Amino acid sequence: MAANIQNPGSALGEAIGVEMEKALNALLTDFVEQFGYHFLSKIPIRQKGGKEKKLLMYDSFGTAYNIDAVIANESMQPIILIESKYIRYTKHNRDKGSWVCTAHPAVRRRYNSIRSSVAVLAGNWSSSSLAMMRSYDINIFLIPFSLICDLLAKYGIDFGWAEKDREAAQTAWETFLALPDAEQAQIGVEMINTVKDELRELVLAILDDTTVRKIDTVTIELHSNLGEVKVYTFPTLAQAIEFLNTSELHQVFITTDSLTLFDPPPMIDGSNAG
């Protein structure tokens, strides 16, 4: 890694994100292999020249998504999708968070073996972006920016510079580069250590095959010939069947109950997520 680069702050953030991802991958690889599962962050088929391929998973329409990692069973069927992302500024929340909310549900609709999605997020993430991801059933493990600043301070790195302070960013970048490789890697390990116990507990619960399967919810999505969409969710199969058998079903697209442009946004976890 070169010391003199155009954007040292971005380079340092990327390097920290890489170390965090490496530590996460090592933790989960060792953990899930104890139970006969596989952790994959690359396709186990090498390209010409020996380079591993990116882990691409596809939705039902053939769109490819580069997923960070996946936990798979002995038959190489995916069970858990894994993402790890670091951002310094909340202005990037929507782009990063929206991608996860698009990619994971799309992939899960094609691979019906997937039980859960997990995102390890480090840095500055807004409450609205976190609420958005949770609304898509993504389990979030958060490593706050303040914790990262405190951690890097132990290595002599001042990580709390102002956005336009290039000189401070350059100094922090050079200080990071001067660290031995082992200490750079330890930064990632210490970041992941803050969430590892809860993460392993969740992963173990998801992989537990002794859990009796049952229908949790039934979702019915109706499309009219004019392009309107209405979604209904029921707690039991019986209630869903009763709804489908109603004689009033042809009236569901009457728009008197539709939201207007002036209606307030939904409330999530007691706060406005807009």
Backbone as a ProteinNet text record, in pm:
[ID]
protein_1_A
[PRIMARY]
MAANIQNPGSALGEAIGVEMEKALNALLTDFVEQFGYHFLSKIPIRQKGGKEKKLLMYDSFGTAYNIDAVIANESMQPIILIESKYIRYTKHNRDKGSWVCTAHPAVRRRYNSIRSSVAVLAGNWSSSSLAMMRSYDINIFLIPFSLICDLLAKYGIDFGWAEKDREAAQTAWETFLALPDAEQAQIGVEMINTVKDELRELVLAILDDTTVRKIDTVTIELHSNLGEVKVYTFPTLAQAIEFLNTSELHQVFITTDSLTLFDPPPMIDGSNAG
[TERTIARY]
83.9	0	87.2	55.7	136.7	93.6	192.7	162	105.8	159.2	116.1	7.7	-114.5	-227.3	-321.6	-416.1	-502.7	-597.4	-652.9	-750.4	-709.4	-621.5	-573.2	-683.1	-782.6	-891	-971.7	-1001.5	-1074.5	-990.8	-862.1	-773.4	-767.8	-761	-756.5	-888.7	-999.4	-1128.9	-1143.6	-1096.4	-1103	-1015.6	-895.8	-804.5	-863.6	-926.4	-989.4	-1106.3	-1183.8	-1293.4	-1244.8	-1130.5	-1072.4	-1028.4	-961.9	-917.3	-1036.2	-1142.1	-1262.5	-1323	-1330.9	-1389.1	-1304.7	-1173.8	-1084.9	-1103.3	-1115.2	-1135.2	-1270	-1372.8	-1505.7	-1504.9	-1442.6	-1438.9	-1364.7	-1254.2	-1177.9	-1259.4	-1328.3	-1410.5	-1519.6	-1593.3	-1706.6	-1662.5	-1548.3	-1497.1	-1468.7	-1394.4	-1360.5	-1485.6	-1580.7	-1698.6	-1791.4	-1828.4	-1930.4	-1876.7	-1744.7	-1689.2	-1699.5	-1710.3	-1729.3	-1859.8	-1955.9	-2089	-2117	-2012.9	-2028	-2074.3	-2065.5	-2104.9	-1981.2	-2002.8	-1893.4	-1913.9	-1803.1	-1807	-1734.3	-1802.5	-1745.4	-1754	-1641.5	-1641.6	-1598.1	-1557.3	-1523.2	-1584.2	-1606.6	-1651.1	-1535.3	-1557.8	-1446.9	-1405.3	-1406.9	-1358.5	-1264.9	-1143.3	-1044	-1047.7	-1022.7	-1011.4	-875.1	-855.3	-724.7	-622.8	-511	-411	-420.8	-523.2	-533.6	-611.3	-662.6	-735.8	-876.9	-920.7	-1055.2	-1160.2	-1276	-1384	-1463.2	-1522.8	-1610.8	-1731.7	-1786.9	-1905.1	-2028.2	-2074.1	-2192	-2311.5	-2422.6	-2547	-2652	-2749.3	-2841	-2984.4	-3060.2	-3202.7	-3275.3	-3406.7	-3485.5	-3485.9	-3436.3	-3434	-3293.6	-3197.2	-3062.4	-2971.2	-3019.1	-2934.7	-2834.5	-2707	-2600.7	-2575.4	-2552.9	-2520.5	-2392.8	-2297.1	-2170.8	-2188.5	-2226.2	-2248.9	-2114.1	-2096.9	-1967.8	-1932.4	-2028.9	-1999.7	-2130.6	-2117.9	-2234.9	-2193.7	-2282.4	-2264.8	-2351.6	-2291.4	-2361.8	-2353.7	-2449.1	-2448.7	-2359.3	-2359.9	-2271.3	-2301.4	-2427	-2466.3	-2440.4	-2374.3	-2342.8	-2467.9	-2573.6	-2692.6	-2675.1	-2698.5	-2677.8	-2778.9	-2731	-2816.9	-2823.2	-2709.6	-2704.4	-2624.2	-2677.9	-2604.9	-2534.4	-2410.8	-2330.2	-2282.7	-2298	-2239.5	-2160.2	-2047.4	-1973.9	-1941.9	-1978.2	-1960.2	-1914.9	-1819.5	-1775	-1801	-1858.5	-1871.2	-1836.5	-1775.2	-1737.6	-1846.5	-1913.7	-2009.8	-2150.4	-2247	-2385.8	-2444.6	-2383.2	-2436.4	-2428.9	-2348.7	-2338.3	-2431.6	-2508.2	-2595	-2693.6	-2763.9	-2870.8	-2819.3	-2706.8	-2653	-2614.9	-2539.5	-2493.2	-2609.6	-2695	-2806.2	-2907.7	-2937.2	-3036.1	-2988.4	-2856.6	-2805.4	-2833.3	-2807.6	-2832.6	-2981.5	-3066.3	-3211.8	-3262.9	-3191.8	-3229.8	-3173.8	-3044.6	-2976.9	-3023.1	-3026.5	-3056.9	-3197.8	-3303.6	-3437	-3447.7	-3383.5	-3390.2	-3325	-3209.6	-3139.2	-3217.6	-3274.5	-3347.6	-3471.7	-3531.4	-3649.4	-3611.6	-3486.9	-3444	-3391.6	-3314.1	-3255.9	-3340.4	-3435.5	-3527.2	-3465.9	-3337.4	-3268.3	-3219	-3214.5	-3160.3	-3256.2	-3201.6	-3282.5	-3271.8	-3158.2	-3138.6	-3032.5	-3036.1	-2934.2	-2870.6	-2738.5	-2664.6	-2577.9	-2579.6	-2493.6	-2414.1	-2282.1	-2194.6	-2156.2	-2204.1	-2190.1	-2101.5	-2001	-1910.2	-1912.6	-1896.7	-1890.8	-2015.9	-2049	-2163.5	-2284.5	-2376.5	-2500.4	-2618.6	-2704.1	-2818.6	-2926.5	-3008.7	-3117.2	-3216.5	-3237	-3331.9	-3280.5	-3149.9	-3093.6	-3096.4	-3068.6	-3075.2	-3217.3	-3314.5	-3454.9	-3496.4	-3449	-3479.9	-3429.5	-3305.3	-3250	-3321	-3352.5	-3423.8	-3562.3	-3624.4	-3757.2	-3751.8	-3631.6	-3612.4	-3558.3	-3578.5	-3538.1	-3388	-3309.1	-3163.9	-3116.8	-3046.4	-2993.4	-2868.4	-2868.2	-2760.3	-2675	-2543.4	-2447.2	-2366.4	-2377.5	-2323.8	-2195.4	-2093.5	-1968.4	-1959.9	-1991	-2002.9	-1870.9	-1883.2	-1766	-1682.8	-1749.5	-1677.1	-1589.7	-1638.6	-1559.5	-1436.2	-1451.9	-1338.5	-1233.5	-1279.6	-1186.5	-1106.9	-1176.3	-1107.8	-1007.8	-1045.3	-957.6	-831.6	-848.6	-734.2	-642.7	-700.8	-618.8	-513.1	-545	-447.6	-325.9	-343.9	-234.2	-174	-208.5	-152.6	-215.9	-334.5	-402.5	-517.7	-514.3	-624.9	-723.1	-835.1	-931.2	-1047.8	-1050.6	-1167.3	-1151.3	-1081.5	-1058.1	-1184.8	-1186.1	-1296.9	-1293.6	-1408.7	-1421.3	-1321.3	-1291.1	-1203.6	-1057.3	-1024.9	-889.8	-800.7	-747.7	-666.7	-534.6	-478.5	-350.6	-361.6	-471.5	-491.2	-515.2	-590.2	-616	-486.3	-399.3	-271.4	-184.7	-183.2	-104.5	-156.4	-289.4	-349	-317	-322.1	-292.4	-147.4	-56.3	84.7	113.5	43.3	61.2	12.7	-98.3	-151.1	-53.2	-1	92.6	219.1	257.5	379.5	361.8	237	212.3	254.1	307.1	333.3	203.2	214.4	96	10.8	76.4	3.3	-83.3	-32.8	-110.4	-224.8	-201.6	-310.3	-422.9	-385.2	-484.9	-555.4	-481.8	-540.1	-648.9	-637.2	-742.5	-874.7	-871.4	-992.6	-1045.7	-954.4	-994.6	-1063.9	-1006.5	-1065.3	-1200	-1216.6	-1347.6	-1452.2	-1419.9	-1513.6	-1536.9	-1436.8	-1452.9	-1568.7	-1603.3	-1711.6	-1848.6	-1859.8	-1990.2	-1985.9	-1868.1	-1853	-1941.5	-1960.9	-2040.5	-2186	-2244.2	-2383.4	-2396.6	-2295.1	-2298.2	-2295.3	-2204.5	-2196.9	-2324.4	-2382	-2506.7	-2619.5	-2629.2	-2733.3	-2709.4	-2585.7	-2555.1	-2586.2	-2550.7	-2577.3	-2727.2	-2805.4	-2950.8	-3009.3	-2956.5	-3006.2	-2973.8	-2856.7	-2812.9	-2872.8	-2946.5	-3002.4	-3112.5	-3081	-3177.1	-3280.9	-3268.1	-3368	-3493.7	-3486.6	-3603.3	-3713.2	-3831.7	-3944.5	-3992.8	-4000.5	-4046.4	-4198.3	-4242.1	-4384.5	-4401.8	-4521.3	-4549.7	-4560.7	-4474.8	-4471	-4572.2	-4571.3	-4668	-4699	-4812.4	-4851.1	-4870.8	-4798.1	-4810.1	-4871.4	-4973.7	-5041.7	-5023.2	-4966.4	-4943.7	-5030.8	-5122.4	-5216.5	-5178.4	-5181.4	-5150.6	-5273	-5317.3	-5429.4	-5377.7	-5468.7	-5428.4	-5388.9	-5412.6	-5372	-5237.6	-5181.1	-5050.5	-5052.5	-5170.2	-5179	-5134.8	-5079.3	-5031.2	-5085.1	-5138	-5179.7	-5121.9	-5069.8	-5005.3	-5080.5	-5110.8	-5179.4	-5094.4	-5088	-5011.7	-5102.5	-5094.3	-5180.2	-5094.7	-5134.7	-5056.3	-5076.2	-5183.8	-5210.3	-5251.5	-5229.4	-5268.9	-5420.9	-5491.6	-5638.2	-5694.3	-5637.8	-5686.8	-5658.2	-5545.4	-5513	-5609.5	-5641.2	-5735.4	-5873.7	-5913.1	-6042.4	-6048.5	-5940.6	-5934.4	-5948.6	-5878.8	-5882.8	-6020.3	-6094.3	-6227	-6338.9	-6307.3	-6411.5	-6470.8	-6598.5	-6667.5	-6635.7	-6572	-6540.2	-6399.7	-6333.3	-6194.6	-6178.7	-6280	-6267.2	-6267.3	-6300.7	-6307.8	-6180.2	-6077.7	-5961.1	-5886.8	-5904.9	-5829.5	-5907.8	-6025.2	-6092.7	-6001.1	-5971.7	-5863.1	-5904.4	-6022.8	-6065.5	-5979.6	-5914.7	-5832.3	-5683.3	-5648.9	-5508.6	-5452.8	-5323.2	-5256.2	-5247	-5245.7	-5225.3	-5083.4	-5046.1	-4912.8	-4892.2	-5002.3	-4993.9	-4996.3	-5010.4	-5010	-4869	-4857.9	-4725.5	-4659.3	-4526	-4456.5	-4489	-4464.1	-4489.1	-4393.5	-4435.2	-4349.1	-4285.1	-4153.1	-4078.8	-4003.9	-4028.1	-3962.6	-3986	-4105	-4140.4	-4078.7	-4006.7	-3945.6	-3970.3	-3968.8	-3988	-3864.4	-3878.4	-3761	-3742	-3806	-3792.1	-3668.4
-119.9	0	124.7	219.3	339.8	445.9	520.5	625.7	748.8	783	903.6	868.9	888	860.9	979.6	981.3	1098.4	1116.8	1008.2	1018.6	926.5	973.5	887.2	846.1	934.3	899.4	781.7	783.6	672.8	545	559.5	442.2	378.1	460.2	405.7	337.4	399.7	337.3	204.3	199.3	74	-33.1	7	-89.2	-144.9	-58.7	-104.5	-198	-163.7	-251.3	-387.7	-390.9	-518.6	-602.2	-537.5	-611.8	-664.4	-585	-630.1	-751.7	-746.7	-857.1	-983.5	-968.1	-1083.8	-1148.5	-1065	-1118.3	-1186.9	-1128.4	-1188.6	-1323.4	-1328.2	-1452.4	-1563.2	-1525.9	-1625.1	-1677.3	-1587	-1627.2	-1724.8	-1690.6	-1773.8	-1903.1	-1899.2	-2022.6	-2126.4	-2088.2	-2181	-2226.6	-2134.4	-2166	-2264.2	-2235.6	-2318	-2453.6	-2463.5	-2592.7	-2695.9	-2649.6	-2743.5	-2821.5	-2762.7	-2822	-2877.4	-2891.3	-2952.5	-2858.5	-2728.9	-2631.3	-2569.1	-2500.1	-2436.7	-2285.1	-2212.7	-2067	-2030.8	-1960	-1926.1	-1776	-1716.6	-1577.2	-1566.3	-1679.4	-1690	-1818.8	-1823	-1947.1	-2046.9	-2169.9	-2266.7	-2326.9	-2244	-2283.8	-2173.6	-2206.4	-2105.3	-2072.4	-1944.6	-1900.4	-1942.8	-1918.9	-1943.1	-1853.2	-1909.8	-1833.8	-1854.4	-1929.2	-1964.3	-1867.9	-1760.5	-1661.6	-1710	-1694.9	-1738	-1641.7	-1695.6	-1613.6	-1546.5	-1432.3	-1364.6	-1452.5	-1433.1	-1508.8	-1439.1	-1488.8	-1433.1	-1525.1	-1466.7	-1540.5	-1468.9	-1544.4	-1491.3	-1491.8	-1392.1	-1393.3	-1473.1	-1477.1	-1560.1	-1507.1	-1385.1	-1325.1	-1323.6	-1388.2	-1397.8	-1282.3	-1190.2	-1079.4	-1129.9	-1095	-1142.2	-1041.7	-1092.2	-1009.4	-1063.1	-974.4	-1012.9	-1009.6	-1124.1	-1136	-1151.6	-1086.5	-1093.3	-1235.9	-1308	-1444.3	-1518.8	-1649.3	-1733.3	-1853.4	-1894.4	-2019.7	-2123.3	-2235.1	-2337.5	-2471.4	-2559.1	-2692.5	-2787.4	-2916.1	-3012.5	-3027.6	-2998.9	-3007.2	-2876.8	-2783.1	-2651.1	-2569.3	-2596.9	-2512.2	-2396.6	-2273.2	-2158.5	-2156.7	-2123.9	-2117.5	-1974.6	-1906.9	-1770.7	-1682.8	-1567	-1466.3	-1371	-1334.9	-1249.9	-1126.1	-1010.4	-886.8	-818.6	-758	-673.4	-542.9	-431.6	-301.9	-198.1	-116	-2.1	125.5	225.8	359.1	463.2	571.3	677.9	783.8	811.7	922.1	869.3	923.6	877.8	907.5	998.3	1030.4	910	809.2	688.2	577.4	603.7	500.9	441.9	530.7	484.7	393.2	431.1	348.9	210.3	205.6	76.6	-6.2	60.6	-11.5	-58.9	25.8	-11.6	-130.6	-137.6	-251.5	-382.7	-384.2	-505.6	-539.9	-438.1	-459.6	-507.7	-477	-524.6	-663.5	-681.6	-806	-925.3	-911	-1026.7	-1082.5	-1000.1	-1056.3	-1119.6	-1058	-1113.3	-1251	-1264.3	-1392.6	-1495.3	-1452.5	-1545.7	-1602.5	-1526.4	-1578	-1690	-1693.3	-1800.5	-1922	-1898.7	-2009.2	-2029	-2122.3	-2135.3	-2205.9	-2244.3	-2302.6	-2195	-2068.2	-1960.5	-1930.6	-1929.7	-1906.9	-1763.9	-1698.5	-1568	-1487.8	-1356.5	-1263.9	-1194.3	-1175.4	-1110.1	-1000.2	-883.2	-773.3	-721.5	-724.7	-665	-527.2	-423.8	-286.2	-207.1	-142.4	-61.6	82.2	176.1	316.5	392.4	492.1	579.9	536.1	469.3	424.9	494	556.2	628.9	532	578.5	495	460.4	551.8	524.3	414.3	414	308.5	173.1	172.9	48.2	-5.1	85.8	43.9	-11.6	50.2	2	-140.8	-167.5	-301.4	-403.7	-364.1	-456.5	-489.3	-396.1	-421.7	-529	-557.1	-664.5	-791.9	-802.6	-922	-947.6	-839.9	-851.8	-831.2	-928.8	-920.7	-834.5	-729.5	-631.7	-639.9	-637	-626.2	-499.5	-403.3	-270.4	-246.2	-196.2	-154.6	-3.5	73.7	219.6	287.2	401.2	478.4	520.6	558.9	602.7	491.1	368.2	254.6	234.7	252.5	238.1	345.2	467.8	576.5	542.8	491.8	455.4	342.6	246.9	133.9	179.2	261.6	306.9	398.4	468.2	556	475.7	350.9	265.8	235.8	249.6	226	357.5	467.4	597.1	663.1	615.7	669.6	758	884.7	977.1	963.7	898.3	864.7	963.6	1061.6	1148.1	1281.4	1282.9	1409.6	1463.6	1595.9	1658.1	1612.9	1618	1561.5	1620.2	1748.7	1813.5	1820.4	1761.6	1772.3	1664.5	1694.2	1595.3	1568	1670.1	1653	1551.9	1562.9	1467.9	1327.5	1317.6	1187.5	1125	1208.4	1157.7	1105.9	1180.7	1137.3	1004.6	993	868.4	751.6	775.7	671.7	624.8	718.4	682.7	608.4	647.7	577.9	434.3	414.8	278.7	195.3	254.1	180.2	139.9	220.4	191	75.9	37.2	-73.8	-205.3	-298.4	-433	-496.9	-589.3	-655.6	-718.7	-774.7	-841.1	-741.9	-620.7	-520.6	-466.5	-452.4	-413.2	-517.2	-643.2	-750.6	-751.3	-719.3	-719.7	-613.8	-504.5	-402.3	-463.9	-540.5	-607.3	-707.1	-781.9	-880.9	-813.6	-703.1	-634	-571.8	-529	-478.8	-590.8	-705.1	-817.5	-874.3	-865.3	-915.2	-847.2	-725	-653.4	-712.7	-793.3	-851.5	-1003.6	-1064.4	-1206	-1298	-1270.5	-1360.5	-1364.4	-1246.5	-1239.5	-1296.5	-1273.5	-1324	-1475.7	-1535.6	-1681.4	-1742.6	-1675.8	-1725.5	-1727.2	-1619.5	-1614.1	-1718.6	-1727.7	-1824.2	-1965.9	-1999.2	-2132.5	-2160.2	-2059.9	-2077.1	-2097.8	-2024.9	-2038.1	-2175.7	-2228.5	-2357.5	-2477.6	-2452.9	-2560.8	-2635	-2755.7	-2834.9	-2904.8	-2894.4	-2958.1	-2872.3	-2747.8	-2659.7	-2712.4	-2729.9	-2781.1	-2671.2	-2703.1	-2605.1	-2589.4	-2465.2	-2436.2	-2309.5	-2289.2	-2167.2	-2051.7	-1952.1	-1836.8	-1730.6	-1697.5	-1603.1	-1644.3	-1599.8	-1621.3	-1484.3	-1457.7	-1330.7	-1354.4	-1279.9	-1288.6	-1155.3	-1161.2	-1040.8	-1048.3	-954.3	-951.8	-841	-872.3	-776.2	-761.4	-639.1	-617.4	-604.3	-614	-599.3	-456.2	-361.2	-222.1	-190.6	-289.5	-269.6	-239.7	-235.4	-209	-333.2	-309.7	-419	-400.3	-508	-505.4	-628.6	-607.7	-715.4	-737.1	-863.4	-900.3	-1003.5	-989.2	-1082.2	-1142.3	-1273.5	-1343.5	-1430.5	-1442.4	-1523.3	-1673.3	-1714.2	-1857.4	-1887.3	-2012	-2056.6	-2053.3	-2088.1	-2090.5	-1951.6	-1848.4	-1712.9	-1670.2	-1711.9	-1678.4	-1746.5	-1873.9	-1947.3	-1884.1	-1845.7	-1779.8	-1649.8	-1574.4	-1449.7	-1478.2	-1580.2	-1611.4	-1662.9	-1718.8	-1772.7	-1670.3	-1549.3	-1450.5	-1405.2	-1378.5	-1334	-1189.4	-1119	-977.4	-958.4	-1066	-1055.5	-966	-964.1	-884.5	-734.6	-695.7	-554.1	-501.6	-584.1	-542.3	-426.3	-404.8	-297.9	-166.8	-160.7	-32.1	59.7	177.2	258.9	353.5	337.4	430.2	417.3	302.8	284	303.3	348.5	367	491.8	486.4	602.8	715.4	838.2	954.1	1005.5	1099.2	1157.8	1238.5	1269.8	1353.7	1273.4	1140.6	1057.8	1051.9	1046.3	1040.1	905.9	899.4	772.3	679	548.8	454.3	477.6	437.8	449.4	313.9	312.3	188.7	203.4	108.7	109.9	242.8	299.1	421	547.5	538	658.3	663.3	781.7	802.3	758.4	663.2	608.6	671.8	781.3	841.6	925.5
0	0	0	-88.1	-102.1	-2.1	49.5	146.5	78.4	-40.5	-110.8	-212.1	-171.8	-258.1	-254.8	-347.3	-363	-245.6	-193.7	-84.5	30.6	118.8	228	325.4	346.4	437.4	386.6	256.4	195.6	198	173.6	174.3	312.2	415.8	551.6	586.4	549.7	575.9	504.7	379.7	304.5	368.9	413.8	477.1	606	684.1	808.6	777.9	673.9	633.9	590.5	520.7	476.2	595.7	691.5	810	890.2	898.6	968.6	898.5	765.8	690.3	703.2	699.9	716.1	852.9	956.3	1091.7	1104.2	1044.4	1046.9	975.8	859.1	782.6	858.5	923.6	1000.2	1117.7	1186.2	1300.6	1259	1153.8	1113.3	1046.8	977.4	916.6	1024.6	1125.7	1234.2	1308.6	1326.3	1406.7	1336.1	1210.6	1145.2	1102.4	1078.9	1038.1	1149.3	1273.5	1385.1	1371.8	1302.1	1292.7	1153.2	1072	940.4	831.5	855.2	754.2	690.2	579.2	507.2	505.4	519.8	505.7	376.9	287.9	157.8	133.8	96.1	52.2	-93.9	-149.8	-292.2	-346.1	-476.5	-538.5	-535.1	-489.9	-477.8	-612.1	-715.3	-847.7	-894.2	-922.7	-957.2	-1107	-1137.7	-1275.7	-1331	-1459.7	-1518.5	-1449.6	-1412.4	-1339	-1189.6	-1145.6	-1004.3	-918.2	-976	-897.1	-869.2	-743.2	-705.9	-761.9	-792.6	-847.5	-735.8	-768.5	-674.5	-644.6	-525	-485.7	-543.9	-657.6	-722.7	-698.6	-656.6	-642.8	-727.3	-776	-876.2	-825.4	-871.9	-841.4	-948.4	-940.5	-1032.2	-1174.6	-1195.8	-1328.8	-1387.9	-1318.6	-1370.1	-1334.4	-1250.8	-1206.1	-1103.1	-1121.3	-1032.2	-920.9	-800.7	-684.9	-621.8	-599.3	-536.6	-384.1	-327.4	-183.5	-114	1.1	71	110.4	167.1	211.9	235.3	243.9	269.2	353.2	441.5	515.3	446.4	405.7	329.7	401.1	369.6	429.6	349.6	385.2	319.6	171.3	133.5	-7.7	-81.7	-15.3	-68.7	-99.4	-23.3	-30.4	68.6	24.7	114.8	228.4	348.8	467.6	523.2	528.2	582.4	487.5	452.8	375.3	472.3	441.1	528.5	451.5	511.9	457.7	567.9	531.8	626.1	554	616.9	551.7	653.7	609.7	689.7	612.4	678.1	619.1	725.1	679.6	771.4	782	669.1	664.9	639	712.7	700.1	562.9	487.7	354.6	260.2	297.3	215	264.1	368.5	427.4	328.1	258	169.4	59.8	-2.7	-110.9	-60.6	49	101.3	157	235.3	295.7	193.4	94.1	-8	-89.9	-113.3	-190.4	-116.1	13.5	92.3	89.1	101.9	103.9	-30.9	-137.6	-271.4	-297.1	-268.8	-304.4	-222.5	-91.4	-7.3	-29.3	-28.2	-54.7	-193.6	-293.2	-429	-435.2	-373	-370.6	-288.7	-177.5	-91	-159.2	-249.2	-321	-417.8	-461	-552.2	-476.7	-371	-293.6	-167.3	-174.5	-60.3	59.7	49.2	165.1	261.2	216.8	300.3	415.4	535.5	655.1	708.1	680.5	743.3	670	694.4	646	765.2	759	866.5	806.5	869.3	826.1	946.1	934.5	1035.3	982.6	1049.3	1001.3	1096.4	1040.9	1121.9	1072.7	1167.2	1129.8	1168.8	1087.9	1114.7	1033.1	1097.5	1032.6	1100.4	1021.6	1076.7	1123.8	1216.8	1268.7	1158.3	1062.4	954.5	862	833.5	749	819.4	949	1024.9	1029	1048.3	1049.8	914.8	807.6	673.3	653.8	694.4	677	765.3	887.6	976.6	921.8	850.8	794	685.6	634.9	536.6	602.9	733.6	809.2	802.9	807.1	809.3	952.7	1006.3	1142.9	1143.4	1224.5	1221.9	1348	1326.7	1435.7	1409.7	1501	1478.8	1558.7	1490.2	1553	1535.1	1638.4	1623.1	1586.3	1520.3	1479.3	1599.8	1708.7	1828.6	1884.4	1877.5	1925.8	1837.9	1707.4	1615.8	1644.7	1671.3	1705	1830.5	1931.5	2056.8	2033.8	1951.4	1922.6	1848.6	1746.2	1667.4	1747.9	1844.1	1928.3	2004.6	2036.6	2106.6	2019.8	1888.9	1794.8	1745.6	1814.4	1779.3	1658.8	1619.8	1501.2	1544.9	1505.3	1530.8	1415.3	1442.4	1336.4	1329.7	1419.9	1428.4	1358.4	1244.4	1175.6	1109.1	1082.8	1009.9	864.4	798	664	564.7	574	476.2	521.8	635.8	690.8	628.9	510.9	439.9	511	574.8	642.8	756.6	835.3	945	891.5	780.3	718.8	668.2	609.4	558.6	672.8	784.2	900.6	955.4	963.6	1013.6	920.9	791.7	692.4	703.6	715.9	726.8	857.1	964	1091.5	1081.2	1012.9	992.2	909.7	802.3	716.7	791.3	890.7	966.5	1064.7	1090.6	1183	1119.2	1197	1144.4	1095.7	1001.6	946.8	1056.9	1157	1265.3	1342.3	1361.9	1434.9	1348.8	1218.9	1130.1	1134.6	1131.5	1138.5	1273.2	1379.9	1515.1	1528.8	1454.2	1456.5	1411.5	1303.9	1257.3	1357.9	1419.3	1519.2	1637.5	1684.3	1799.5	1765	1641.8	1599.5	1605.9	1549.5	1546.2	1686.4	1773.4	1910.3	1983.4	1943.6	2011.8	1982	1876.4	1841	1830.8	1852.2	1818.5	1902.1	2030.5	2113.7	2068.2	2045.9	2000.6	1859.4	1776.4	1639.1	1637	1713.2	1716.4	1773.7	1872.8	1931.4	1828.2	1749.2	1646.3	1538.1	1489.4	1383.8	1429.7	1552.8	1605.1	1610	1649.6	1655.4	1515.9	1417.6	1279.8	1223.4	1256.7	1202.7	1276	1381.1	1463.3	1387	1341.4	1263.7	1350.4	1482.4	1569	1583.8	1539.2	1546.9	1454.8	1508.5	1430.5	1335.7	1207.2	1109.2	1116.6	1104.9	1095.5	1013.9	962.4	887.2	984.7	964.8	1054	1010.9	884.3	827.8	684.6	634.6	495.3	432.3	325.6	254.7	118.4	87.4	-41.7	-114	-233.2	-313.3	-437.1	-449.3	-560.6	-658.8	-789.4	-894.8	-985.1	-1007.3	-1098.3	-1241.7	-1339.2	-1478.6	-1512.9	-1421.2	-1441.8	-1376.6	-1307.6	-1246.9	-1098.4	-1037.9	-893.6	-816.4	-698.7	-614.8	-473.7	-415.8	-275.7	-206.5	-86	-10.6	120.1	148.7	272.4	346.2	476.9	559.4	665.7	681.6	776.5	868.3	994.5	1089.5	1072.2	1006.7	989.6	846.3	805.2	671.8	657.9	764.7	760.1	729.2	790.4	765.1	621.5	567.8	429.2	332.9	359.9	274.6	282.9	402.2	419.5	338.4	339.4	262.5	112.8	63.3	-78.9	-123.3	-30.4	-63.4	-50.4	-6.4	12.4	-120.5	-119.2	-240.6	-275	-182.6	-204.6	-262.6	-299	-341.9	-464.3	-552.3	-674.1	-647	-523.6	-490.8	-422.7	-410.3	-332	-394.8	-525.2	-589.5	-597.7	-533.4	-521.3	-439.6	-491.2	-436.8	-324.9	-270.7	-165.5	-40.1	-20.8	99.2	71.1	-49.6	-84.3	-17.6	15.4	72.9	-29.5	18	-68.7	-52.8	-136.6	-128.5	-1.3	67.6	187.1	316.7	305.6	426.1	485.6	618.9	682.5	657.7	669.7	653.8	769.2	750.8	860.2	974.2	1094.4	1211.8	1238.3	1252.9	1277.2	1409.5	1499.8	1632.1	1705	1684.3	1755.1	1700.8	1586.5	1530.9	1381.5	1327.3	1185.1	1110.4	1021.2	949.3	813.7	785.6	653.3	641.7
[MASK]
++++++++++++++++++++++++++++++++++++++++++++++++++++++++++++++++++++++++++++++++++++++++++++++++++++++++++++++++++++++++++++++++++++++++++++++++++++++++++++++++++++++++++++++++++++++++++++++++++++++++++++++++++++++++++++++++++++++++++++++++++++++++++++++++++++++++++++++++++

